[in-house]
Amino acid sequence: MIDREFTGFFIGGSWRKTSSDDRFEVISPASGKPIGSVPAATQADIDAAVAAAREAFDGSDWPKLIPAQRGEYLVRLAAAIAAHRKELAELITDELGCSRLLSQVYQAVAPTMSLNYVAEVAKSLQTSELRVSDLSPFAGSGDAVGVIPMAGKSLVVKDRAQR
């Protein structure tokens, strides 16, 4: 069973005590009854989480991984969701108030299928380099390089054959 009572936040790879004793009770819309509780985050808790996320991103290999390598992580995530689909469906039904069938299909099975699909697409991309840079929002392409605008950033993808 998935925990429904939390006393801290998972930040930077470990559970941390909260900066406040304030809590939120989680109420099921299906029953109107309490199903758990969570700590209320303070600005300090949020700042710690954002700093840990930035450090985890900047201090890892993730930004340098090619799509096929990222796809392997998606496969592992899909497997973890599939392994816990019954528990997740029960939790989602309680938290959102949707039927068990909808929770099972749309919230537990569909994400697994989507993650596996995207992983397979990522593995099939013939790229050797994936870079995001502040080149401003422009688009262009050449023989081996495509530049795709993304929310004010540019994504540069190089073909493996053109190393």
DSSP file with accessible surface (Angstrom, degrees, kcal/mol):
  #  RESIDUE AA STRUCTURE BP1 BP2  ACC     N-H-->O    O-->H-N    N-H-->O    O-->H-N    TCO  KAPPA ALPHA  PHI   PSI    X-CA   Y-CA   Z-CA
    1    1 A M              0   0  162      0, 0.0     2,-0.3     0, 0.0     3,-0.0   0.000 360.0 360.0 360.0 142.0    0.0    0.0    0.0
    2    2 A I        -     0   0   48     85,-0.1     0, 0.0     1,-0.1     0, 0.0  -0.618 360.0-105.2 -80.2 134.5    1.2    3.5   -0.8
    3    3 A D        -     0   0  115     -2,-0.3    -1,-0.1     1,-0.1     3,-0.1  -0.266  32.8-178.1 -56.4 144.2    1.8    5.8    2.2
    4    4 A R        +     0   0   42      1,-0.1    33,-1.8    -3,-0.0     2,-0.5   0.283  65.1  70.1-126.1   3.8   -0.9    8.4    2.8
    5    5 A E  B     -a   37   0A 112     31,-0.2     2,-0.4    33,-0.0    33,-0.2  -0.988  61.8-178.2-124.4 119.1    0.7   10.1    5.8
    6    6 A F        -     0   0   61     31,-1.8     3,-0.1    -2,-0.5    30,-0.0  -0.960  19.6-177.0-121.9 138.1    3.8   12.1    5.3
    7    7 A T  S    S+     0   0  122     -2,-0.4    11,-0.7    31,-0.1     2,-0.2   0.475  72.8   8.7-107.8  -7.4    5.9   13.9    7.9
    8    8 A G  E    S-C   17   0B   6      9,-0.2     2,-0.4    31,-0.1     9,-0.2  -0.815  78.7 -90.8-152.1-168.1    8.4   15.5    5.6
    9    9 A F  E     -C   16   0B  47      7,-2.0     7,-2.8    -2,-0.2     2,-1.0  -0.923  27.0-124.9-119.2 145.6    9.4   16.1    2.0
   10   10 A F  E     +C   15   0B 123     -2,-0.4     2,-0.4     5,-0.2     5,-0.2  -0.780  48.3 160.0 -89.5 104.2   11.6   14.0   -0.3
   11   11 A I  E >   -C   14   0B  11      3,-2.5     3,-1.1    -2,-1.0    38,-0.1  -0.993  58.2  -1.6-132.4 129.9   14.2   16.5   -1.4
   12   12 A G  T 3  S-     0   0   57     -2,-0.4    -1,-0.1     1,-0.2     3,-0.1   0.816 131.1 -50.8  64.1  29.7   17.7   15.9   -2.8
   13   13 A G  T 3  S+     0   0   60      1,-0.2     2,-0.3    -3,-0.1    -1,-0.2   0.523 123.2  68.8  89.3   5.1   17.3   12.1   -2.6
   14   14 A S  E <  S-C   11   0B  61     -3,-1.1    -3,-2.5    -5,-0.1     2,-0.3  -0.984  85.2 -94.9-150.8 162.8   16.2   11.8    1.0
   15   15 A W  E     -C   10   0B 150     -2,-0.3     2,-0.4    -5,-0.2    -5,-0.2  -0.622  42.2-166.0 -79.4 133.3   13.3   12.6    3.4
   16   16 A R  E     -C    9   0B 106     -7,-2.8    -7,-2.0    -2,-0.3     2,-0.1  -0.949  24.1-110.2-123.0 145.1   13.7   15.9    5.2
   17   17 A K  E     -C    8   0B 163     -2,-0.4    -9,-0.2    -9,-0.2     2,-0.1  -0.386  42.6-112.4 -65.9 144.8   11.9   17.3    8.1
   18   18 A T        -     0   0   15    -11,-0.7    -1,-0.1     2,-0.2    23,-0.1  -0.353  10.8-126.2 -78.1 162.3    9.6   20.2    7.2
   19   19 A S  S    S+     0   0   75     21,-0.1     2,-0.3    -2,-0.1    -1,-0.1   0.511  93.1  39.0 -83.0  -6.8   10.2   23.8    8.3
   20   20 A S        -     0   0   23     20,-0.2    -2,-0.2     2,-0.2    20,-0.1  -0.963  68.3-137.4-141.1 156.9    6.7   24.0    9.8
   21   21 A D        +     0   0  136     -2,-0.3    -1,-0.0    18,-0.1     2,-0.0   0.428  67.9 119.9 -92.4  -0.4    4.3   21.8   11.7
   22   22 A D        -     0   0  110     18,-0.2    18,-2.5    17,-0.1     2,-0.3  -0.360  43.9-171.7 -66.1 145.7    1.4   23.0    9.6
   23   23 A R  E     -B   39   0A 103     16,-0.3     2,-0.4    -2,-0.0    -2,-0.1  -0.937  21.6-138.0-137.9 158.8   -0.4   20.2    7.7
   24   24 A F  E     -B   38   0A 126     14,-3.4    14,-2.6    -2,-0.3     2,-0.4  -0.972  18.9-138.8-115.4 134.3   -3.1   19.6    5.0
   25   25 A E  E     -B   37   0A 129     -2,-0.4     2,-0.6    12,-0.2    12,-0.3  -0.768  16.8-136.2 -89.0 134.6   -5.7   16.9    5.4
   26   26 A V  E     -B   36   0A  39     10,-3.0     9,-3.1    -2,-0.4    10,-1.0  -0.839  20.8-163.1 -95.2 121.6   -6.4   15.1    2.1
   27   27 A I  E     -B   34   0A  76     -2,-0.6     3,-0.0     7,-0.2     6,-0.0  -0.895  17.2-127.9-108.8 131.9  -10.1   14.5    1.6
   28   28 A S     >  -     0   0    2      5,-2.6     4,-3.2    -2,-0.4     5,-0.3  -0.628   7.9-153.0 -76.3 125.5  -11.5   12.0   -0.9
   29   29 A P  T  4 S+     0   0   85      0, 0.0    -1,-0.2     0, 0.0    66,-0.1   0.766  94.8  59.1 -68.6 -20.8  -14.0   13.6   -3.2
   30   30 A A  T  4 S+     0   0   67     64,-0.5    64,-0.1    63,-0.3    65,-0.1   0.901 126.2  12.3 -73.6 -39.6  -15.6   10.2   -3.7
   31   31 A S  T  4 S-     0   0   67     63,-0.2    -1,-0.1     2,-0.2    63,-0.0   0.627  88.9-130.2-112.9 -18.4  -16.4    9.7    0.0
   32   32 A G     <  +     0   0   53     -4,-3.2    -2,-0.0     1,-0.3    -5,-0.0   0.547  69.7 122.6  76.1   7.5  -15.8   13.1    1.6
   33   33 A K  S    S-     0   0  139     -5,-0.3    -5,-2.6     1,-0.1    -1,-0.3  -0.731  72.3 -97.3-104.0 152.1  -13.7   11.4    4.2
   34   34 A P  E     + B   0  27A  75      0, 0.0    -7,-0.2     0, 0.0     3,-0.1  -0.395  36.8 175.1 -64.9 137.9  -10.0   12.1    5.1
   35   35 A I  E     -     0   0A  32     -9,-3.1     2,-0.3     1,-0.4    -8,-0.2   0.359  60.9 -34.3-122.6  -2.9   -7.6    9.6    3.4
   36   36 A G  E     - B   0  26A   5    -10,-1.0   -10,-3.0     2,-0.0    -1,-0.4  -0.975  54.4-117.4 170.5-175.6   -4.3   11.1    4.5
   37   37 A S  E     -aB   5  25A  16    -33,-1.8   -31,-1.8    -2,-0.3   -12,-0.2  -0.988  14.7-165.1-150.9 154.8   -2.3   14.2    5.4
   38   38 A V  E     - B   0  24A  48    -14,-2.6   -14,-3.4    -2,-0.3   -31,-0.1  -0.963  31.0-100.1-138.0 152.3    0.7   16.0    4.1
   39   39 A P  E     - B   0  23A   8      0, 0.0     2,-0.5     0, 0.0   -16,-0.3  -0.414  35.4-117.9 -70.2 150.3    2.9   18.8    5.5
   40   40 A A        -     0   0   14    -18,-2.5     2,-0.2   -20,-0.1   -20,-0.2  -0.796  32.6-127.8 -86.7 125.8    2.3   22.4    4.3
   41   41 A A        -     0   0   51     -2,-0.5     2,-0.2   -23,-0.1   -23,-0.0  -0.530  18.4-152.5 -77.3 139.9    5.4   23.6    2.5
   42   42 A T     >  -     0   0   41     -2,-0.2     4,-2.3     1,-0.1     5,-0.2  -0.541  36.1 -98.4 -96.9 173.0    7.0   26.9    3.6
   43   43 A Q  H  > S+     0   0  127      1,-0.2     4,-2.9     2,-0.2     5,-0.2   0.899 126.6  54.7 -58.6 -37.6    9.1   29.1    1.3
   44   44 A A  H  > S+     0   0   56      2,-0.2     4,-2.2     1,-0.2    -1,-0.2   0.902 107.3  49.5 -64.4 -39.6   12.2   27.6    2.8
   45   45 A D  H  > S+     0   0   12      2,-0.2     4,-2.2     1,-0.2    -1,-0.2   0.922 113.2  46.8 -64.1 -43.1   11.0   24.0    1.9
   46   46 A I  H  X S+     0   0   78     -4,-2.3     4,-2.7     2,-0.2     5,-0.2   0.930 111.4  50.6 -65.5 -44.8   10.2   25.2   -1.7
   47   47 A D  H  X S+     0   0   87     -4,-2.9     4,-2.6     1,-0.2    -1,-0.2   0.904 110.5  50.1 -59.6 -41.0   13.5   26.9   -2.0
   48   48 A A  H  X S+     0   0   29     -4,-2.2     4,-2.4    -5,-0.2    -1,-0.2   0.910 111.5  48.4 -64.4 -40.6   15.3   23.7   -0.8
   49   49 A A  H  X S+     0   0   41     -4,-2.2     4,-2.4     2,-0.2    -2,-0.2   0.922 113.1  46.8 -66.6 -43.3   13.4   21.6   -3.3
   50   50 A V  H  X S+     0   0   93     -4,-2.7     4,-2.6     2,-0.2     5,-0.2   0.932 113.2  49.0 -65.3 -43.0   14.1   23.9   -6.2
   51   51 A A  H  X S+     0   0   59     -4,-2.6     4,-2.5    -5,-0.2    -2,-0.2   0.915 112.2  48.8 -63.6 -40.6   17.8   24.2   -5.3
   52   52 A A  H  X S+     0   0   13     -4,-2.4     4,-2.7     2,-0.2    -1,-0.2   0.897 111.3  49.9 -66.8 -39.1   18.1   20.3   -5.0
   53   53 A A  H  X S+     0   0   61     -4,-2.4     4,-2.3     2,-0.2    -2,-0.2   0.927 111.8  48.0 -65.1 -42.6   16.3   19.9   -8.4
   54   54 A R  H  X S+     0   0  133     -4,-2.6     4,-3.1     2,-0.2     5,-0.3   0.930 113.8  47.2 -62.6 -44.9   18.7   22.4  -10.1
   55   55 A E  H  X S+     0   0  150     -4,-2.5     4,-2.7     1,-0.2    -2,-0.2   0.910 110.9  51.6 -64.3 -41.3   21.7   20.7   -8.5
   56   56 A A  H  < S+     0   0   63     -4,-2.7     6,-0.3     2,-0.2     4,-0.2   0.899 115.2  42.6 -63.5 -39.5   20.5   17.2   -9.5
   57   57 A F  H >< S+     0   0   84     -4,-2.3     3,-1.1    -5,-0.2    -2,-0.2   0.972 120.2  39.9 -70.6 -52.6   20.0   18.4  -13.1
   58   58 A D  H 3< S+     0   0   94     -4,-3.1    -2,-0.2     1,-0.2    -3,-0.2   0.817 117.4  49.7 -68.2 -30.8   23.3   20.4  -13.4
   59   59 A G  T 3< S+     0   0   69     -4,-2.7    -1,-0.2    -5,-0.3     2,-0.2   0.330 103.6  71.8 -92.9   8.0   25.3   17.8  -11.5
   60   60 A S  S <  S-     0   0   42     -3,-1.1     4,-0.1    -4,-0.2    -3,-0.0  -0.642  85.7-114.9-115.7 175.7   24.2   14.8  -13.5
   61   61 A D  S >> S+     0   0  116     -2,-0.2     3,-1.7     1,-0.2     4,-0.8   0.513  87.2 102.5 -83.3  -7.5   24.7   13.4  -16.9
   62   62 A W  G >4 S+     0   0   85      1,-0.3     3,-1.4    -6,-0.3    -1,-0.2   0.880  76.3  52.3 -49.3 -48.5   21.0   13.9  -17.8
   63   63 A P  G 34 S+     0   0   39      0, 0.0    -1,-0.3     0, 0.0    69,-0.1   0.774 113.1  46.6 -61.8 -21.4   21.6   17.1  -19.9
   64   64 A K  G <4 S+     0   0  153     -3,-1.7    -2,-0.2    -4,-0.1    66,-0.2   0.498  86.6 110.9 -97.4  -7.1   24.2   15.2  -22.0
   65   65 A L    <<  -     0   0   21     -3,-1.4    64,-0.0    -4,-0.8    -3,-0.0  -0.461  66.1-128.8 -70.4 140.3   22.3   12.0  -22.6
   66   66 A I    >>  -     0   0   32     -2,-0.2     4,-2.0     1,-0.1     3,-0.8  -0.432  34.1 -98.1 -79.5 161.6   21.2   11.3  -26.1
   67   67 A P  H 3> S+     0   0   14      0, 0.0     4,-2.6     0, 0.0    56,-0.2   0.866 122.5  57.3 -51.7 -39.3   17.5   10.4  -26.6
   68   68 A A  H 3> S+     0   0   20     54,-0.3     4,-1.1     1,-0.2    55,-0.2   0.902 108.2  47.4 -61.7 -38.5   18.2    6.6  -26.7
   69   69 A Q  H <> S+     0   0   91     -3,-0.8     4,-1.0     1,-0.2     3,-0.4   0.909 111.9  49.4 -69.1 -39.9   19.8    6.8  -23.3
   70   70 A R  H  X S+     0   0   61     -4,-2.0     4,-1.7     1,-0.2     3,-0.5   0.873 103.8  62.1 -64.9 -35.0   16.9    8.9  -21.9
   71   71 A G  H  X S+     0   0    0     -4,-2.6     4,-2.1    -5,-0.3    -1,-0.2   0.853  95.7  59.5 -59.2 -34.0   14.6    6.3  -23.3
   72   72 A E  H  X S+     0   0   96     -4,-1.1     4,-1.8    -3,-0.4    -1,-0.2   0.879 104.2  50.2 -63.2 -37.8   16.1    3.6  -21.1
   73   73 A Y  H  X S+     0   0  117     -4,-1.0     4,-2.4    -3,-0.5    -1,-0.2   0.883 107.9  53.5 -66.3 -37.8   15.1    5.7  -18.0
   74   74 A L  H  X S+     0   0   41     -4,-1.7     4,-2.7     2,-0.2    -2,-0.2   0.897 106.2  52.7 -64.0 -38.3   11.6    6.0  -19.4
   75   75 A V  H  X S+     0   0   41     -4,-2.1     4,-2.3     1,-0.2    -1,-0.2   0.923 110.2  48.2 -62.3 -43.6   11.4    2.2  -19.8
   76   76 A R  H  X S+     0   0  168     -4,-1.8     4,-2.0     2,-0.2    -2,-0.2   0.898 111.7  49.3 -65.0 -39.6   12.4    1.8  -16.1
   77   77 A L  H  X S+     0   0   88     -4,-2.4     4,-2.4     2,-0.2    -2,-0.2   0.927 110.2  50.9 -64.7 -43.6    9.8    4.4  -15.0
   78   78 A A  H  X S+     0   0    0     -4,-2.7     4,-2.7     1,-0.2    -2,-0.2   0.909 109.6  50.9 -60.2 -41.0    7.1    2.6  -17.0
   79   79 A A  H  X S+     0   0   60     -4,-2.3     4,-2.4     2,-0.2    -1,-0.2   0.899 109.2  50.5 -64.8 -39.2    8.1   -0.7  -15.4
   80   80 A A  H  X S+     0   0   50     -4,-2.0     4,-1.1     2,-0.2    -2,-0.2   0.916 111.8  47.4 -66.3 -41.1    7.9    0.8  -11.9
   81   81 A I  H >< S+     0   0   32     -4,-2.4     3,-0.7     1,-0.2    -2,-0.2   0.940 112.4  49.9 -63.9 -44.3    4.4    2.2  -12.6
   82   82 A A  H >< S+     0   0   24     -4,-2.7     3,-1.2     1,-0.2     4,-0.3   0.896 106.8  55.1 -61.8 -39.0    3.3   -1.1  -14.0
   83   83 A A  H 3< S+     0   0   75     -4,-2.4    -1,-0.2     1,-0.3    -2,-0.2   0.773 119.3  32.8 -66.5 -24.1    4.6   -2.9  -10.9
   84   84 A H  T <X S+     0   0   93     -4,-1.1     4,-2.7    -3,-0.7    -1,-0.3   0.097  80.9 120.7-118.2  21.5    2.5   -0.7   -8.7
   85   85 A R  H <> S+     0   0  133     -3,-1.2     4,-2.5     1,-0.2     5,-0.2   0.849  74.4  51.1 -60.6 -36.4   -0.5   -0.1  -11.0
   86   86 A K  H  > S+     0   0  148     -4,-0.3     4,-2.2     2,-0.2    -1,-0.2   0.954 113.7  44.1 -66.1 -47.5   -3.1   -1.6   -8.6
   87   87 A E  H  > S+     0   0   51      1,-0.2     4,-2.4     2,-0.2    -2,-0.2   0.902 114.8  49.7 -61.7 -43.1   -1.9    0.6   -5.6
   88   88 A L  H  X S+     0   0   45     -4,-2.7     4,-3.0    -7,-0.2     5,-0.2   0.912 109.3  51.5 -63.6 -42.1   -1.7    3.7   -7.9
   89   89 A A  H  X S+     0   0    1     -4,-2.5     4,-2.5    -5,-0.2    -1,-0.2   0.912 110.9  48.4 -62.4 -41.4   -5.2    3.1   -9.2
   90   90 A E  H  X S+     0   0   62     -4,-2.2     4,-2.2     2,-0.2    -1,-0.2   0.930 113.5  46.8 -63.9 -44.7   -6.6    2.8   -5.6
   91   91 A L  H  X S+     0   0   24     -4,-2.4     4,-2.9     2,-0.2     5,-0.2   0.927 112.9  48.9 -63.0 -44.9   -4.8    6.0   -4.5
   92   92 A I  H  X S+     0   0   26     -4,-3.0     4,-3.0     2,-0.2     5,-0.5   0.904 109.6  52.4 -65.1 -39.7   -5.9    7.9   -7.6
   93   93 A T  H  X S+     0   0   13     -4,-2.5     4,-2.1    -5,-0.2   -63,-0.3   0.943 113.7  44.1 -60.2 -46.3   -9.5    6.8   -7.1
   94   94 A D  H  < S+     0   0   42     -4,-2.2   -64,-0.5    -5,-0.2   -63,-0.2   0.913 119.3  41.6 -64.8 -43.2   -9.4    8.0   -3.5
   95   95 A E  H  < S+     0   0   90     -4,-2.9    -2,-0.2   -67,-0.2    -1,-0.2   0.863 128.3  27.2 -75.4 -36.6   -7.6   11.3   -4.3
   96   96 A L  H  < S-     0   0  102     -4,-3.0    -3,-0.2    -5,-0.2    -2,-0.2   0.633  94.2-129.7-102.2 -19.7   -9.6   12.2   -7.5
   97   97 A G     <  +     0   0   31     -4,-2.1    -4,-0.2    -5,-0.5    -3,-0.1   0.584  58.7 138.9  81.8   8.9  -12.9   10.5   -6.9
   98   98 A C        -     0   0   34     -6,-0.5    -1,-0.2     1,-0.1    -2,-0.1  -0.395  61.8 -83.4 -82.7 166.1  -12.9    8.8  -10.4
   99   99 A S     >  -     0   0   61      1,-0.1     4,-2.3    -2,-0.1     5,-0.2  -0.241  34.5-115.7 -66.6 158.2  -14.1    5.3  -10.9
  100  100 A R  H  > S+     0   0  108      1,-0.2     4,-2.7     2,-0.2     5,-0.2   0.894 116.2  55.2 -60.2 -41.6  -11.6    2.4  -10.2
  101  101 A L  H  > S+     0   0  114      2,-0.2     4,-2.7     1,-0.2     5,-0.3   0.937 108.9  46.4 -59.7 -47.2  -11.8    1.5  -14.0
  102  102 A L  H  >>S+     0   0   78      1,-0.2     4,-2.3     2,-0.2     5,-0.8   0.911 113.0  50.4 -62.8 -40.7  -10.8    5.0  -15.1
  103  103 A S  I  X>S+     0   0    0     -4,-2.3     4,-0.9     3,-0.2     5,-0.7   0.912 113.2  46.1 -61.8 -42.8   -8.0    5.0  -12.5
  104  104 A Q  I  <>S+     0   0   82     -4,-2.7     5,-1.9     3,-0.2     4,-0.5   0.939 123.2  32.3 -66.4 -45.9   -6.7    1.6  -13.7
  105  105 A V  I  <>S+     0   0   63     -4,-2.7     5,-2.5    -5,-0.2    -2,-0.2   0.962 129.5  28.9 -79.6 -53.4   -6.9    2.4  -17.4
  106  106 A Y  I  <5S+     0   0  145     -4,-2.3    -3,-0.2    -5,-0.3    -2,-0.1   0.752 130.0  32.1 -86.0 -24.7   -6.1    6.1  -17.7
  107  107 A Q  I  <<S+     0   0   86     -4,-0.9    -3,-0.2    -5,-0.8    -1,-0.2   0.633 131.3  23.8-108.2 -17.6   -3.9    6.7  -14.7
  108  108 A A  I  ><S+     0   0    1     -5,-0.7     4,-0.6    -4,-0.5    -3,-0.2   0.746 129.7  30.6-115.2 -43.7   -2.0    3.5  -14.3
  109  109 A V  I  ><S+     0   0   58     -5,-1.9     4,-2.2    -6,-0.2     3,-0.3   0.923 114.7  55.6 -85.4 -45.9   -2.0    1.6  -17.6
  110  110 A A  H  ><S+     0   0   32     -5,-2.5     4,-2.9     1,-0.2     5,-0.2   0.896 105.1  52.2 -58.9 -43.2   -2.0    4.5  -20.1
  111  111 A P  H  > S+     0   0   37      0, 0.0     4,-2.9     0, 0.0    -1,-0.2   0.905 108.9  52.0 -60.8 -36.7    1.1    6.2  -18.6
  112  112 A T  H  X S+     0   0   20     -4,-0.6     4,-2.3    -3,-0.3    -2,-0.2   0.938 112.0  45.5 -62.1 -45.6    3.0    2.9  -18.9
  113  113 A M  H  X S+     0   0  126     -4,-2.2     4,-2.4     2,-0.2    -1,-0.2   0.926 114.4  48.3 -64.0 -44.1    2.0    2.6  -22.6
  114  114 A S  H  X S+     0   0   73     -4,-2.9     4,-2.8     2,-0.2     5,-0.2   0.923 111.8  48.5 -63.6 -45.4    2.9    6.3  -23.3
  115  115 A L  H  X S+     0   0   36     -4,-2.9     4,-2.4    -5,-0.2    -1,-0.2   0.915 112.9  47.9 -62.8 -42.2    6.3    6.1  -21.6
  116  116 A N  H  X S+     0   0   60     -4,-2.3     4,-2.1    -5,-0.2    -1,-0.2   0.897 112.0  50.4 -66.0 -38.0    7.2    2.9  -23.4
  117  117 A Y  H  X S+     0   0  162     -4,-2.4     4,-2.4     2,-0.2    -2,-0.2   0.958 112.2  45.7 -63.0 -50.3    6.1    4.4  -26.7
  118  118 A V  H  X S+     0   0   73     -4,-2.8     4,-2.9     1,-0.2    -2,-0.2   0.890 110.7  55.0 -62.6 -36.7    8.2    7.5  -26.2
  119  119 A A  H  X S+     0   0    0     -4,-2.4     4,-2.4    -5,-0.2    -1,-0.2   0.916 108.4  48.1 -61.6 -42.5   11.1    5.4  -25.1
  120  120 A E  H  X S+     0   0  110     -4,-2.1     4,-1.4     2,-0.2    -2,-0.2   0.904 111.7  49.4 -66.2 -39.6   10.9    3.4  -28.4
  121  121 A V  H  X S+     0   0   57     -4,-2.4     4,-0.9     1,-0.2     3,-0.4   0.943 111.3  50.2 -62.1 -45.4   10.7    6.6  -30.4
  122  122 A A  H >< S+     0   0   12     -4,-2.9     3,-0.8     1,-0.2   -54,-0.3   0.904 109.0  51.4 -59.7 -41.6   13.7    8.0  -28.5
  123  123 A K  H 3< S+     0   0   60     -4,-2.4    -1,-0.2     1,-0.2    -2,-0.2   0.799 107.8  53.5 -66.3 -27.1   15.7    4.8  -29.2
  124  124 A S  H 3< S+     0   0   74     -4,-1.4     2,-0.3    -3,-0.4    -1,-0.2   0.641  82.3 106.0 -84.7 -13.8   15.0    5.0  -32.9
  125  125 A L    <<  -     0   0   75     -4,-0.9     2,-1.5    -3,-0.8   -57,-0.2  -0.486  67.7-141.5 -68.6 131.2   16.2    8.6  -33.2
  126  126 A Q        +     0   0  109     -2,-0.3    34,-2.1   -59,-0.1     2,-0.3  -0.525  51.6 135.7 -93.7  68.5   19.6    8.6  -35.0
  127  127 A T  E     -D  159   0C   8     -2,-1.5    32,-0.2    32,-0.3   -59,-0.2  -0.872  39.1-175.0-118.1 152.0   21.2   11.4  -33.0
  128  128 A S  E    S+     0   0C  21     30,-2.0     2,-0.3    -2,-0.3    31,-0.1   0.502  77.2  29.9-114.7 -14.1   24.6   11.7  -31.5
  129  129 A E  E     -D  158   0C  63     29,-0.9    29,-1.6     2,-0.0     2,-0.4  -0.994  53.2-172.2-150.3 140.8   24.1   14.9  -29.7
  130  130 A L  E     +D  157   0C  28     -2,-0.3     2,-0.4    27,-0.2    27,-0.2  -0.984  19.2 170.1-134.4 118.9   21.3   16.8  -28.1
  131  131 A R  E     -D  156   0C 109     25,-1.9    25,-2.9    -2,-0.4     2,-0.5  -0.994  21.5-159.9-134.3 138.2   21.9   20.4  -26.9
  132  132 A V  E     +D  155   0C  81     -2,-0.4     2,-0.3    23,-0.2    23,-0.2  -0.971  27.1 163.6-114.2 130.5   19.6   23.1  -25.6
  133  133 A S  E     -D  154   0C  31     21,-2.2    21,-2.3    -2,-0.5     2,-1.7  -0.936  49.6-102.6-142.8 166.3   21.1   26.6  -25.8
  134  134 A D        +     0   0  125     -2,-0.3    19,-0.1     1,-0.2    -2,-0.0  -0.480  64.6 135.3 -87.3  66.5   20.0   30.3  -25.7
  135  135 A L        -     0   0   77     -2,-1.7    -1,-0.2     1,-0.2    18,-0.1   0.371  69.6-111.6 -92.4   3.0   20.2   30.9  -29.4
  136  136 A S        -     0   0   67     16,-0.4     2,-1.7    -3,-0.2    -1,-0.2   0.131  49.5 -54.7  77.3 162.7   16.9   32.7  -29.4
  137  137 A P  S    S+     0   0   92      0, 0.0     2,-0.3     0, 0.0    -1,-0.1  -0.495  86.1 127.5 -78.0  85.5   13.7   31.4  -30.9
  138  138 A F        -     0   0   90     -2,-1.7     2,-0.4    10,-0.1    -3,-0.1  -0.946  42.6-145.8-131.4 158.8   14.6   30.7  -34.6
  139  139 A A        +     0   0   73     -2,-0.3     2,-0.3     9,-0.1     9,-0.2  -0.956  29.9 137.5-124.9 147.7   14.2   27.7  -36.7
  140  140 A G  E     -E  147   0C  38      7,-1.5     7,-2.7    -2,-0.4     2,-0.3  -0.973  25.5-152.4-170.5 170.2   16.4   26.3  -39.4
  141  141 A S  E     -E  146   0C 110     -2,-0.3     5,-0.2     5,-0.2     2,-0.2  -0.991   8.4-179.5-153.0 159.3   17.9   23.1  -40.8
  142  142 A G        -     0   0   52      3,-2.4    -2,-0.0    -2,-0.3     5,-0.0  -0.654  54.4 -68.3-138.5-163.9   20.8   21.9  -42.7
  143  143 A D  S    S+     0   0  170     -2,-0.2     3,-0.1     1,-0.2    19,-0.0   0.914 127.4   4.6 -61.0 -45.4   22.1   18.5  -44.0
  144  144 A A  S    S+     0   0   20      1,-0.1    15,-2.1    18,-0.1     2,-0.4   0.449 121.4  66.0-123.1  -2.9   22.8   17.1  -40.6
  145  145 A V  E     - F   0 158C  55     13,-0.2    -3,-2.4    11,-0.0     2,-0.4  -0.978  52.7-170.9-128.8 134.3   21.7   19.6  -38.0
  146  146 A G  E     -EF 141 157C  23     11,-1.7    11,-1.9    -2,-0.4     2,-0.5  -0.958   9.1-155.2-119.7 142.1   18.2   20.8  -37.2
  147  147 A V  E     -EF 140 156C  24     -7,-2.7    -7,-1.5    -2,-0.4     9,-0.2  -0.977  12.8-173.3-118.3 123.5   17.4   23.7  -34.9
  148  148 A I  E     - F   0 155C  86      7,-2.3     7,-2.6    -2,-0.5     2,-0.2  -0.962  22.9-126.1-120.6 125.0   13.9   23.6  -33.3
  149  149 A P  E     - F   0 154C  62      0, 0.0     2,-0.3     0, 0.0     5,-0.2  -0.476  28.6-179.0 -71.1 138.7   12.6   26.5  -31.2
  150  150 A M  E >   - F   0 153C  79      3,-3.6     3,-2.3    -2,-0.2    -2,-0.0  -0.848  63.2 -43.9-141.6 102.9   11.4   25.5  -27.7
  151  151 A A  T 3  S-     0   0  111     -2,-0.3     3,-0.1     1,-0.3     0, 0.0   0.886 123.2 -37.5  46.1  52.2    9.9   28.1  -25.4
  152  152 A G  T 3  S+     0   0   44      1,-0.3   -16,-0.4   -17,-0.0    -1,-0.3   0.465 127.9  91.4  82.8  -1.9   12.5   30.8  -26.1
  153  153 A K  E <  S- F   0 150C  84     -3,-2.3    -3,-3.6   -18,-0.1     2,-0.4  -0.770  70.5-128.1-117.5 166.7   15.4   28.3  -26.4
  154  154 A S  E     -DF 133 149C   0    -21,-2.3   -21,-2.2    -2,-0.3     2,-0.5  -0.954  10.7-149.5-119.1 136.9   16.7   26.4  -29.4
  155  155 A L  E     -DF 132 148C  29     -7,-2.6    -7,-2.3    -2,-0.4     2,-0.5  -0.926  11.3-160.7-105.9 122.2   17.2   22.6  -29.5
  156  156 A V  E     -DF 131 147C   9    -25,-2.9   -25,-1.9    -2,-0.5     2,-0.5  -0.920   7.6-173.8-107.6 123.6   20.0   21.5  -31.7
  157  157 A V  E     -DF 130 146C  35    -11,-1.9   -11,-1.7    -2,-0.5     2,-0.4  -0.978   6.3-159.9-119.9 123.2   19.9   17.8  -32.9
  158  158 A K  E     -DF 129 145C  71    -29,-1.6   -30,-2.0    -2,-0.5   -29,-0.9  -0.872  21.2-119.7-104.7 138.0   22.9   16.3  -34.8
  159  159 A D  E >   -D  127   0C  63    -15,-2.1     3,-1.1    -2,-0.4   -32,-0.3  -0.458  16.1-131.8 -72.3 139.4   22.5   13.2  -36.9
  160  160 A R  G >  S+     0   0   82    -34,-2.1     3,-1.0     1,-0.3    -1,-0.1   0.862 105.9  58.0 -58.5 -37.5   24.8   10.3  -35.9
  161  161 A A  G 3  S+     0   0   84    -35,-0.3    -1,-0.3     1,-0.3   -34,-0.1   0.710 101.5  56.5 -69.1 -19.6   25.9    9.8  -39.4
  162  162 A Q  G <         0   0  119     -3,-1.1    -1,-0.3   -18,-0.2    -2,-0.1  -0.063 360.0 360.0-104.7  33.2   27.3   13.3  -39.6
  163  163 A R    <         0   0  231     -3,-1.0    -3,-0.1    -5,-0.1    -2,-0.0   0.049 360.0 360.0 -57.1 360.0   29.7   13.2  -36.6
